[in-house]
């Protein structure tokens, strides 16, 4: 059944809205997959705050061009579906790649990160990144560490002075104790 012009415009508008909200997109080919397999993948991606959308290639190309995400033609050949990451991009990529390893008819063609096009090997590297919360914690740790070290350096001279006074005090107490024992004997 042919799509009406109005329906095509609605699809393009939907693709544009989805692409503008996305942190990244994984382009896949789902040729030969059953609806049950597609629904299984959709469920796994939904858990990661992502979705899996079967697309009309010509309409998708129009939407990609309008949002500034030009894609090579070979990425849009065949039955294409997009795994769209709205939250945690590495987790979405990892989910898609793990699914592809267990399903030989499902093909990962590449991805779009901002305006950059990446191939499947680059997606594999991105999938190895830690979750977003861990990356944020590491960044906070890296930014606060120099300040902590600086504060330690500022406190160190004071510690050394206290240590010298303590040593002198201990020495005087020991000398006095020795004289006291000597006088008592």
Residue pairs with C-beta under 8 A, 6 or more apart in sequence:
3 11
3 56
8 56
8 59
11 56
11 59
12 59
12 62
12 63
12 66
15 55
15 59
15 60
15 62
15 63
15 64
16 63
16 66
16 67
18 51
18 53
18 82
18 84
19 25
19 63
19 64
19 67
19 69
19 84
20 67
21 86
22 84
22 85
22 86
23 85
23 86
23 87
23 89
23 113
24 84
24 85
24 89
24 92
24 93
24 111
24 112
24 113
24 114
25 69
25 82
25 83
25 84
25 85
25 111
25 112
26 82
26 83
26 84
26 85
26 92
26 93
26 96
26 108
26 110
26 111
26 123
27 71
27 75
27 76
27 80
27 82
27 108
27 109
27 110
27 111
27 112
28 80
28 81
28 82
28 83
28 96
28 100
28 106
28 107
28 108
28 109
29 78
29 79
29 80
29 81
29 106
29 107
29 109
30 38
30 54
30 79
30 80
30 81
30 106
31 78
31 79
31 105
31 107
32 105
33 103
33 105
33 106
37 103
37 106
38 52
38 54
38 81
41 52
41 83
41 96
41 99
41 106
42 51
42 52
44 95
44 99
45 51
45 52
45 83
45 92
45 95
45 96
48 85
48 87
48 88
48 91
48 92
48 95
49 85
49 86
49 87
49 88
49 92
50 83
50 84
50 85
50 86
50 87
50 91
50 92
50 95
51 83
51 84
51 86
52 81
52 82
52 83
52 84
53 81
53 82
53 84
54 79
54 80
54 81
55 80
55 81
55 82
57 76
57 77
57 80
60 76
60 80
60 82
61 71
61 76
64 70
64 71
64 112
68 115
69 112
69 114
69 115
70 115
70 117
71 112
71 117
72 117
74 109
75 109
75 110
75 117
80 109
83 92
83 93
83 95
83 96
84 92
85 91
85 92
85 93
87 132
88 131
88 132
89 113
89 126
90 126
90 127
90 128
90 129
90 130
90 131
90 132
91 131
93 111
93 123
93 126
93 127
94 127
94 128
96 108
96 123
97 108
97 120
97 123
97 124
97 127
99 106
100 106
100 107
100 108
108 120
108 123
109 120
110 117
110 118
110 119
110 120
110 122
110 123
111 117
111 118
111 122
111 123
111 126
112 118
113 126
118 126
129 135
130 138
